[in-house]
Amino acid sequence: MTIAYIIDTVRTPRGIGKPGKGALSHLHPQHLGATVLKALAERNDLETSEVDDVIFATSTQKGKQGSDIGRMSALLADYDLKASGMTLDRFCGGGITSVNLAAGQIMSGFADCVIAGGVEMMSYLAQLASEEAAAGFKPMGVGTGNPALQKLHPQSHQGVCADAIAAMEGITREDVDALGLESQRRADIAIREGRFAKSLVAVLNEDGSMALDRDEYPRPETTAQTLAGLKPSFASITDHAPYDDGVTFRQMINQKYPDLTWQAIHHAGNSSGVVDGASAILLASPDYTARNGWKPRARVVMATNMGDCPTLMLNAPVPAARRVLEKARLRIEDIDLWEINEAFAVVAEKFIRDLGLDRDRVNVNGGACALGHPIGATGPMLIGTLLDELDRRDLKRGLITMCAGGGMAPAIIIERV
């Protein structure tokens, strides 16, 4: 097997994911996808006819985000018609999976140059959900409301799962608030010091004017007092029955964990922000890298995927990290920096506790509590952020993972070249 090099990483700023309020919300999702693809081509003098594939992740593939947005974004970016594209869905984990698949194609010898990325317009999805509700469509959650599947593997609301896991793990409201506050503090430092500048590309409107050139979601003015004053977000839906069978989100979890009781503790300040965004990573084989005179930034050491309990949904990152370390024959001590997506603060808090990690090496530039989580685009964003920080600190290895719907987690280890 050959090596899969990471040549370059780019991402858009994260725009607030509310219809009519975020700076990117008026744009088509393909526009964001094309923005990062154009940036990779221009920054690396890329001959797009030689791109073997464009692998994109998008979690909700319907409406404007449907019809293979990876291929459509490449076409809109004016890539050569020979550059094919595909779009995948592993819920929140799709972005890391796109990179893992791209690396696998190169390492197997199937491809020499692959772009992996993702896009998600949460503002558009909110608008679409509102339109569907007005038309009488009933929303479908994870498991699609299939009674047979829900009987076998009850799948609750992810926010309710986060609250339940916190109770199981003895993680308090004060603990998750502290993590959310630290996320804001670290993101503020990173933004003020320009730590994201290497990978960040501005989004222009169709007329060429500026749409957004900075992350829009962070709230650096956040304090412990303001977080303590926020009402839990999922208390009102915990005992809601989303499907025709009348089973509530709480009862779904209690079907598998009958003795578990919990209180709602997660809110907007200690959960991932709803945002719009896109990201992309250029990967290549050593031969193709040399032919183009590129200087590789990193190599993919190992990647894996892991499944866990779908009823609790959010617990797979720890076993995924352990598996990828084992496959790479590395120890926790061999990893210099870690990125664990802050889907909810409890996910990162449990990850740190279970693996016994030094908090000063985890999400060092803040996470999704401060910056937001544009579902399909988040994975490559995390990889790019970690690689930029490895460069800045002159460190060697990083591990990136994140929870995903259905109780899954992809993981990847990268190493600077």
N, C-alpha and C positions, 0 to 999 in steps of 0.2 A: 504494500500500500504506500501511496505517496503522501505528501503533506498538504494540508489545506491552510493556505496563508490568508490572513485578514489584511487587505490592502488599505481600506479606508472605511470609515463609518460616518454617516450623516443622519441628522434628524431635524425636523421642524421644531419650532417652539411649540409648547403645549398651549392651546387656546382654551378658554373656559367653554365647557361643553353644554351651553344652554342656547336654545334657538333665539337668534336675534340679539344675544348679549355677548357672546364670545367673538373675538376678532376674526376667527376663521369660519364662523358658523354659516356665512353666506356662500361659501365656496363648495364646489363639488368634491366628494372624497377622492375622485380620480385626480383632481388638481393637486391635492396634497401628495398623493403617490407620485405623480409626475415631477413634482418639485424636488423630491429627494433623488429620484432617478436622474434627472437632469444634472443635479449637483455632482453626483458620482461621475457621470460622463465627463463633465467639464473639468472637474478637479484632477482627473486622472488621464485626460486625453484618451478616453476609452473608445475603442472601435466597437460600436454596439452590434455590428453584424457578427462579431465573434463571441457575444454573450450567449452561452449555452442555454441558460434559463433564468427567468426572474421568478423567484418563489416568494409570494406575499402571504401574510396572515391577515385575515379579517374575521372577527368572531361572528358578527351578525351580517350574513351575506344575503341581503334582500334589498329591493328598491335600488337606490343609487349605489349601494355597496355590493350589489350582486353582479352576476355575469362576468366572473373572473376578473376582479379588479386589478390583479397583478398584470395580466396581459393588457387590459385597457389603459392602465397607467403608463405602461411602456410605450404603447402607441401614442398616447397623448404627449409623452416626453420626446416624441420624434425619434425613438429608437429604430434601428433598422428592422424591417419586417421579419428578418431571420431570427431575431431575439424572441423566443417563445416565452410564455408566462403561465403561471398557475396560481391558484389561491387555495389556502387550506384553513381549517378551523380546528384548533385544540383549545377553544375558549380563550382564557387569558394567556395560556401557555403557547399559543400559536406562533408568536414572534420568535421565541427561542427555538421552537421546532423548525421554523423556516431556515434559520442559520444552521441547525444541526443537519437538516437534509441537504442543504447546499454543500456543507463540508463533507458529508458522506459521499455525495456524487463525485466530488473532486478526489477524495482519498481513494475511492474505488477505481478511479481512472475513467469513469463515465463522462466526465466533463472537465474542462480546463478553466472556465470562467463563469461564475454564477453570482447573481445578486440575490440576497435574501433581505426581506424587510416586512413591513406591515403598515396598515393604515386603519384608523377607526375614527369616525366622526360621531361622537356621542351626542352632539347637538342635533344632528340629523336623525339619529335613532330616537331621541326624545320627541322630536316633531312627528316622526313616523308612528310612534306609539300613540301619540295623541290623536292622530288622524285615524288610526285603526280602531281606537276606543270609540271615537265619534261615529264610526261606521258600524259599530256593534260587534267587532271582533274581540274575542276574549283572549287576554294575554296568556302565553304559554311559557312556563318556566323550564328549568333544567329537568329533563325527563319527559318533557312535552305533555305532561298530564296523562301519560299512559298508565292506566290502573294496574296492569300486570307488572310493569317495571317499578312503579311506585310501591307495590306490595313486596316485591323482591328486594329492591334497594330504594327506600324512601329518600327523596332528595329535596331538602328544605331550601329556604331562601338563604343566600350566602351570608347576609348580615346576621341572620338569626343563628346560623352555624358559628359565626365568629363569636357571638355572645356565649353560646353553649360551650365552645372550646375553652374560652377564658375561665368559665366556672370549673370545668374539668381539670384545668391546669393550675388553678389557684392564682390566676392573673387578675388583678383588680382594676377598677376604673382609674385609680391613680397611676397604675403601671402603664396602661395604654395611653393615657393622657401625656405621661412623661415622654413616651416614645414619639407621639405626634408632635409635641413641642420641640424635641430635639431634632426631628426631621426638618421642621421649619427653620430652626437655628442654623443647621448645617447647609441647607439649601440657600439661605440668605448669604452666608459666607461664600459659598461656591459661585453664586451669581455676581456678587460684588467683586470677587477676585478674578472673574472671567474664566472660571474653570470649565465651563461648557462651550466656550467660544470655538474650540477646535472642530467640533462636530456640528455645531448649530448653523443651520442655513435659514435665511429669512424666507418668508412666504410672501409673494407678490400677488396682487390682484390681477385679473385678466388684462387690465389696461396698463399694467406695469407699475402701478403705484404700490406703496407698502401696505401690506395687510397686517403682518406681525413679525417682529424681529427679536422678541424676548418671551420668556415663559410668563404666561398671564395669570396663572393660578396661585402662586405662592402668596402667603400672608405673613410677612416678616414681623408684623406688629403683634402677632399672636402671643399671648401670655398664658401662664398656668391658670390664672383667674378666669380668663375668657373661655378656656377649654372647660374648666369646671362648671361654668354656667350654661353650657350647651346641653340641651335635652337629648337623650338617646334616640337614635334615628329609627330603630327597629322594634321598639316597644309596641308601637301601634299595630304592627303586622304580625307579631309573634303568634297571636291566636287567631289570625286570619286564615280562612279556608279558601285556597285559590282555585280548587277544582270542584267538579260536580259531586265528588264523593264526600265532601264536607269535612275532610281531614285537614286540620290546621298545621301550620309550619311547626309549631311546638310538638304536636302529636306525631309528625313525621319523624322527628329526632327521637322522641320517646318510644317509638316502635322498636328502635334498635338499642336505645339506652333508657330503659324504663325508669330508672331511679334518678336520672339526672334532672336537677332543677337549676334555674339560672335567672339572672336579671339582665336586662339590656344595659350595656355599657358603651357600645360603639356609637359614634356620631360623626358629623362631617369633619371634625378636627382630628380624629384619630382613625379615619378611614381614607381610602384612596379618593383623590379628587376626580370628578367627572370632566374630562377634557377631550379636545380634538387633537390629532397629530398623526405624523407618519415618520417612518425611519427606514434606513436601508444600509446594508453592509456589502462591500465588494470583496469577494473571495476568489482566489486563483491558485492554480497549481504552481510548483516551483519553476517548471519550464516556461509556462506562460508568463509568470512574473518576470523572469529573466529576459524573455524576448521583448517585453515592453519597457524594460529598464526601471521597473517599479522597485521600491524599497518596502518589503513587507513589514508590517507593524507587529504582527503576532501570528501565532499558529494555533489551530484548534487541537488541544491535547486529547480531550475525550468528551463524549456527550452521551446522555442516556435519557430514558423516560421512565416514570414510575407511577403506578396506580396505588391508591389507598382507599379508605372508606369513603364512598360517595355520599353517605348520609351526613358526615361531618365536613366533607368536601375540601377542606383547606389544609389538611395535614400531610400531604405528600412531599413537600419540599425537603423535610429532614431525611426521610429514607432515600429520596432522589440524590441528595448531596452525598450521603454515605455510599450509595451505589457507584456514583461517578468517580468518587475518590478511590474506591476499591478497584474499579476497572482501570483507572490510571495508575494504580499502585502508588498512590500518594496518601499522605496523612493530613489531618487538619492543619498541623504546623507548617505544611508546605504551601499553604495558600496565604498570600499576602493580603488580599482584599476580597471582600464578599459583597455580593448584591443579592438581596432577597426582597422581592417586590412587596411593598407595604399595601397589599390589597386591603387588609385591615391590620391595625397595629398588633393585634394578638398573633398574627402569622409571623411577623418578624420577631416579636418578643419570644414566642415559643421556639423559634429557630435558634436564636441566640442562646437560650437556656439549655435546650436539648443537646446542642453541640459544644457547649461550654466555650463560646467564642468571646474574644476580646471585642467589646462594643466599639472601640476606636478603630476597628478594621472592617466594620459592617456598615454599608450604606453611608459612606463617609461624606458624601455630598448631598445628603438628604434622600428622601424616597418619595413614594407616591402620595403619602399623607400631605406633603408640601407641594409636590410638583404635578401630581395627577397621574392617571393611569388610562391611556388611550388603548385599551384592550389589545388588539392585534399588533399594535406598533410598539408596545412597551418593551418586549424582550430585546429587540435590537437596540433600543434606546439604552437599556441597562448595560448591555455589552459594550456599547460605545462609550458610555460614561465611565465604566470601570477601566477600559483600555486607556482612555485619556488620563485617568488618575494614576494608573500604573506608570505611564510615561512621565507624568509630572513629578512623581515621587521616586522615579527610577527603581521600581519594584518589578517583580518577575511574573507572578501567577495570580489569576483571579478565578473565582467560581461564581456563576450566576444561576439562579433558579427562581421559580415562582409557582404559586399554587394555581390550579385551573379547575374549572367546573368538572363535575363528574368524579372528583377526587383524584386528580392527576397532578404531575409536576414534571416538566422537562428540566434538565440541568446541563450545563456546559462548563468546561474548564478551558481557559485560554492562557497562553504564555507569550510574553513579549519575545520578539526575535532580536 
